[in-house]
Amino acid sequence: MTQPATRKEAKSMDSKHQDFARQCLEGAESGTMTFPQIVGTLVAAAFDGHLVDLRLGQATYYLQDGESLELPTQLSSVAVAAEFNVDVVKAAIREAQALVPGYTYKGFCDKVKRAGCAGYLVSFLGRRVLYFGRTGETHTEYFPGTQTAVRP
C-alpha cells in the first residue's frame, strides 16, 4: 500500500537568521528601522522575502534555501474590510515611503486593513510588494527606483 503524499515540512532557520528576522520585525513595529533598511538587512542575510498576514497577525520570513520562520506581529483591533480599496492602499504606501510626520508601521497596517488589505507579500527577487484583499484583489507596488519598462 502506497503512503499518500504529505506536505513537506518547512525547515527551521538557524538562530542567526532568526535574529535578523526578529530585529527587522521589531524595528518596523518600534519605528527604529525604515522599509529600505529592513530590505537591505534581510537581503544581505540571504532572505528571499516575507509575508505579512494582517488577519492572523503573523509574519513569515523565507530564506533562499526554503527555510522559513513565522513570528507573531503586534495585535490590532482593526478588522480587514470586505472591499479592497486600492486608492487608499496606494495612499498609505506613499505616506510610508515619504515617512510623513506621525507615520508608524502600526498606523500603516491599520489604514490598509480598513482599506480591505488582508496581507502583503514582499519579494526581494522581484523587487516588489503584492498587497491582497480578502477576495483576491491585488495591488503590486514596485520598490522605488525599480525599472518600469519591463513590468508585466
C-alpha positions as CSV (number, residue, x, y, z in Angstrom):
1,M,0.0,0.0,0.0
2,T,1.4,3.4,-1.0
3,Q,1.6,6.2,1.5
4,P,-0.3,9.3,0.5
5,A,1.8,12.4,-0.4
6,T,2.3,14.6,2.6
7,R,3.1,18.3,2.8
8,K,6.8,19.0,3.0
9,E,7.8,20.2,6.4
10,A,9.4,23.7,6.3
11,K,12.9,23.6,7.6
12,S,13.6,25.9,10.6
13,M,16.3,28.5,10.1
14,D,19.3,28.9,12.3
15,S,19.4,31.4,15.2
16,K,21.5,34.0,13.4
17,H,18.8,34.3,10.7
18,Q,16.0,34.2,13.3
19,D,17.7,37.1,15.0
20,F,17.8,39.1,11.7
21,A,14.1,38.4,11.1
22,R,13.1,39.4,14.7
23,Q,15.3,42.5,14.6
24,C,13.6,43.7,11.4
25,L,10.0,43.0,12.6
26,E,10.8,44.7,15.9
27,G,12.4,47.6,14.0
28,A,9.3,48.0,11.9
29,E,6.9,47.8,14.8
30,S,9.0,50.2,17.0
31,G,9.8,52.6,14.2
32,T,13.5,52.2,14.6
33,M,14.0,50.8,11.1
34,T,12.6,52.0,7.7
35,F,11.4,49.7,5.0
36,P,14.6,50.2,2.9
37,Q,16.7,49.4,6.0
38,I,14.7,46.3,6.6
39,V,15.0,45.2,3.0
40,G,18.8,45.8,3.0
41,T,19.2,43.8,6.2
42,L,17.2,40.8,5.0
43,V,18.7,40.8,1.5
44,A,22.2,40.8,3.0
45,A,21.3,37.9,5.2
46,A,20.1,35.8,2.1
47,F,16.3,36.2,2.7
48,D,14.0,35.8,-0.3
49,G,11.2,37.8,1.1
50,H,8.5,37.7,3.7
51,L,4.7,37.5,4.0
52,V,2.6,39.5,6.5
53,D,-0.9,38.1,7.2
54,L,-2.8,41.1,8.7
55,R,-5.8,38.9,9.6
56,L,-3.8,36.4,11.5
57,G,-1.2,38.8,13.0
58,Q,1.8,36.8,11.7
59,A,4.9,37.4,9.6
60,T,6.7,34.6,7.8
61,Y,10.3,35.1,6.7
62,Y,11.7,33.0,3.9
63,L,15.4,32.2,3.2
64,Q,16.5,31.4,-0.4
65,D,17.1,27.7,0.6
66,G,13.5,27.2,1.6
67,E,13.9,27.6,5.3
68,S,11.2,29.8,7.0
69,L,10.3,31.4,10.3
70,E,6.9,32.5,11.5
71,L,6.7,35.4,14.0
72,P,3.6,37.0,15.7
73,T,3.1,40.6,14.9
74,Q,1.6,43.3,17.1
75,L,-2.1,42.7,17.5
76,S,-4.7,45.2,16.2
77,S,-8.4,45.5,16.9
78,V,-8.9,46.8,13.3
79,A,-10.7,44.3,11.1
80,V,-9.9,43.8,7.5
81,A,-12.7,45.5,5.4
82,A,-14.6,43.3,2.9
83,E,-13.8,45.6,-0.1
84,F,-10.3,46.2,-1.3
85,N,-9.8,50.0,-1.9
86,V,-6.6,50.2,-3.9
87,D,-6.5,54.0,-3.8
88,V,-6.4,54.1,0.0
89,V,-3.7,51.3,0.0
90,K,-1.6,53.3,-2.5
91,A,-2.0,56.5,-0.4
92,A,-0.9,54.6,2.7
93,I,2.1,53.3,0.8
94,R,3.0,56.8,-0.4
95,E,2.8,58.1,3.2
96,A,5.1,55.2,4.4
97,Q,7.6,55.9,1.6
98,A,7.7,59.6,2.5
99,L,7.8,58.9,6.2
100,V,5.2,61.6,6.7
101,P,5.2,63.1,10.2
102,G,3.4,60.8,12.6
103,Y,3.9,57.7,10.4
104,T,4.0,54.4,12.2
105,Y,4.0,50.9,10.9
106,K,1.0,50.0,13.2
107,G,-0.9,53.0,11.7
108,F,0.0,51.9,8.2
109,C,-1.3,48.4,8.9
110,D,-4.5,49.7,10.5
111,K,-5.0,52.0,7.5
112,V,-4.6,49.3,4.9
113,K,-6.7,46.9,6.9
114,R,-9.5,49.4,6.8
115,A,-9.0,49.6,3.1
116,G,-9.5,45.8,2.8
117,C,-5.9,44.7,2.7
118,A,-5.6,41.2,4.2
119,G,-1.9,41.0,3.9
120,Y,1.1,41.5,1.7
121,L,4.0,39.6,0.2
122,V,7.4,41.2,-0.2
123,S,9.6,39.7,-2.9
124,F,13.2,40.8,-2.8
125,L,14.0,38.9,-6.0
126,G,11.1,40.6,-7.8
127,R,11.7,43.9,-6.0
128,R,8.0,44.4,-5.4
129,V,5.3,44.0,-2.8
130,L,2.0,42.4,-3.6
131,Y,-0.9,43.6,-1.4
132,F,-4.0,41.5,-1.5
133,G,-7.6,41.7,-0.3
134,R,-10.0,39.1,1.1
135,T,-11.4,38.2,-2.3
136,G,-8.2,38.1,-4.2
137,E,-7.9,41.7,-5.4
138,T,-4.3,42.8,-5.6
139,H,-2.1,45.8,-6.0
140,T,1.6,45.4,-7.0
141,E,3.9,48.1,-5.7
142,Y,7.4,48.0,-7.1
143,F,10.3,49.1,-5.0
144,P,11.2,52.8,-5.6
145,G,13.7,53.1,-8.4
146,T,12.8,49.8,-10.0
147,Q,12.9,49.8,-13.8
148,T,9.4,50.1,-15.0
149,A,9.9,49.3,-18.7
150,V,9.9,45.5,-18.2
151,R,7.0,45.2,-15.8
152,P,4.4,42.6,-16.8
